[in-house]
Amino acid sequence: MVTLGTGRPPEDRDIPMRWSLPRTRTRSTIFAPRMVQFPTIRACRSWWAILMLILAVAARAQGGTSLAVTVILNEPDAGGVLHIAYCPDKHAYDTEEGCTVLDVEATGRTVTGTFQDLAPGPCAVKVFHDINRDGKLNTSWIGWPQEPYGFSNDAPVNMGPPSYKLAMITLTEGPNQARIALR
């Protein structure tokens, strides 16, 4: 016969037999409750930091600011590549330094390119249809573009590119859309 928690027969015991669980753990404690060790404060801090990091990454993956630019081609059968430039400020718009460029194959009547992880606020978008795939906007001898081009807000062109103020759009937190018809 075995008593709970000891694993020894009752005749080998010095004390009277009781039907209770031992207060301390012994070598053979099949039915004895295990001592629960709670994590230290230091361990809780590190787990908390890991959890916050995971939640921050997940929130950024789900949210953030994005801009989907839909370009309407005026020569849909020409092929080539669309060069879409996202310019976050006036200096980048004027000098093209600091613009993020997205290259998208020009297939079909409308083409959409998406910029991810942008800062909310004012920006402008430029696009040109590189039909011959040479990587630049081809112009005539007097400087007129020979390939289709366009700007955000469908800003009007008058003897040169439109000003940043005319092409400016404002991004809000979350997904944003812009439509540009090429000329």
C-alpha positions in Angstrom: 0.0 0.0 0.0 1.3 3.4 -0.9 0.4 6.7 0.8 -0.1 9.8 -1.2 3.1 11.7 -1.9 5.7 9.5 -0.3 6.0 6.4 -2.5 6.8 4.3 0.6 4.7 1.6 2.2 3.1 2.8 5.4 5.0 0.3 7.7 8.3 2.0 6.8 7.2 5.4 8.1 8.0 6.7 11.6 5.0 8.9 11.8 1.4 8.0 11.8 -0.2 7.7 8.4 -2.0 10.8 7.1 -3.9 11.3 3.9 -2.3 14.6 3.0 0.2 15.8 0.5 3.7 16.4 1.6 4.8 20.0 2.3 8.1 19.6 0.5 9.0 17.8 -2.7 10.6 14.4 -2.4 12.2 12.2 -5.0 9.0 10.4 -5.9 6.2 13.0 -5.7 3.8 11.7 -8.3 0.7 13.4 -6.8 2.5 16.3 -5.1 1.8 19.8 -6.4 4.6 21.5 -8.1 5.9 24.7 -6.8 5.1 27.5 -9.3 7.9 29.9 -9.8 6.7 33.3 -11.0 8.9 35.2 -13.4 11.1 37.9 -12.0 10.5 41.5 -12.8 13.5 41.6 -15.1 12.0 38.7 -17.1 8.6 40.4 -17.3 10.2 43.6 -18.6 12.0 41.7 -21.4 8.8 39.8 -22.4 6.9 43.1 -22.3 9.4 44.7 -24.5 9.3 41.8 -27.0 5.5 41.9 -27.0 5.5 45.7 -27.7 7.9 45.3 -30.5 5.8 42.6 -32.2 2.7 44.8 -31.8 4.5 47.8 -33.3 5.7 45.9 -36.3 2.2 44.4 -36.8 0.6 47.8 -36.6 3.0 49.3 -39.1 2.4 46.4 -41.5 -1.4 46.9 -41.3 -1.5 50.7 -41.3 1.0 53.4 -42.3 0.5 55.8 -45.1 0.5 54.6 -48.6 -0.2 56.2 -52.0 -1.7 54.4 -54.9 -1.1 56.3 -58.1 -3.4 55.4 -61.0 -2.1 56.6 -64.4 -4.3 56.8 -67.4 -2.3 56.2 -70.6 -2.9 58.2 -73.7 -1.0 55.6 -75.8 -1.9 52.3 -74.2 -0.5 50.1 -77.0 2.9 51.8 -77.1 4.4 49.5 -74.4 7.4 50.8 -72.4 7.7 51.7 -68.8 6.1 54.3 -66.5 8.4 56.2 -64.3 6.4 57.5 -61.3 8.3 59.8 -58.9 7.0 60.6 -55.4 8.4 64.0 -54.3 8.0 64.7 -50.5 8.7 68.4 -50.7 9.2 71.4 -53.0 13.0 71.0 -53.1 12.7 67.4 -54.2 10.1 68.3 -56.7 12.2 71.0 -58.3 15.6 69.2 -58.3 14.4 65.6 -58.4 16.8 64.9 -55.5 15.1 62.9 -52.8 12.2 61.7 -54.9 11.3 58.0 -54.7 10.9 56.5 -58.2 8.7 53.5 -59.0 9.0 51.8 -62.4 5.9 50.0 -63.6 5.3 48.2 -66.9 2.9 50.1 -69.2 0.3 47.5 -70.1 -3.4 48.3 -70.6 -5.3 51.6 -70.5 -4.7 52.3 -66.8 -1.7 51.3 -64.6 -1.4 51.6 -60.9 1.7 51.9 -58.8 1.8 52.0 -55.0 4.2 53.8 -52.6 4.4 52.3 -49.1 5.5 53.7 -45.7 5.2 57.4 -46.6 5.0 60.3 -44.2 1.6 62.0 -44.0 1.6 65.6 -45.3 2.1 67.5 -48.6 3.8 65.9 -51.6 3.7 65.9 -55.4 3.9 63.2 -58.0 5.5 63.3 -61.5 5.1 60.6 -64.1 6.3 60.0 -67.7 5.8 57.1 -70.1 9.2 55.9 -71.3 8.1 54.4 -74.6 11.6 53.6 -75.9 12.9 52.5 -72.5 15.9 54.7 -72.5 15.3 55.9 -68.9 14.8 59.6 -69.8 12.1 61.9 -71.0 12.9 62.6 -74.6 12.4 66.1 -75.8 12.5 68.0 -79.1 15.2 70.5 -80.1 13.2 73.3 -78.4 12.5 71.3 -75.2 9.0 70.0 -75.7 8.5 66.5 -74.4 8.2 63.8 -77.1 6.9 61.2 -74.6 3.6 61.3 -72.6 3.9 62.9 -69.1 1.7 64.1 -66.2 1.6 65.5 -62.7 -0.5 65.0 -59.6 -3.8 67.0 -59.5 -3.5 66.9 -63.3 -1.7 70.3 -62.9 -1.8 72.4 -66.0 1.5 72.7 -68.0 2.3 76.1 -69.4 5.8 76.6 -70.9 7.4 74.2 -68.5 6.4 71.9 -65.6 3.7 73.2 -63.2 4.7 74.7 -59.9 4.9 72.5 -56.7 1.8 74.4 -55.4 -0.3 73.3 -58.3 0.8 69.7 -58.2 0.7 69.3 -54.4 -1.5 66.8 -52.8 -1.9 66.1 -49.1 -1.5 62.6 -47.7 -3.5 61.5 -44.7 -2.7 58.5 -42.4 -3.7 55.3 -44.1 -4.3 54.5 -47.8 -4.4 57.5 -50.3 -5.1 57.6 -54.0 -4.1 59.9 -56.9 -5.2 59.8 -60.5 -3.0 61.2 -63.3 -4.0 61.4 -66.9 -1.0 61.6 -69.3 -0.7 64.3 -72.0 
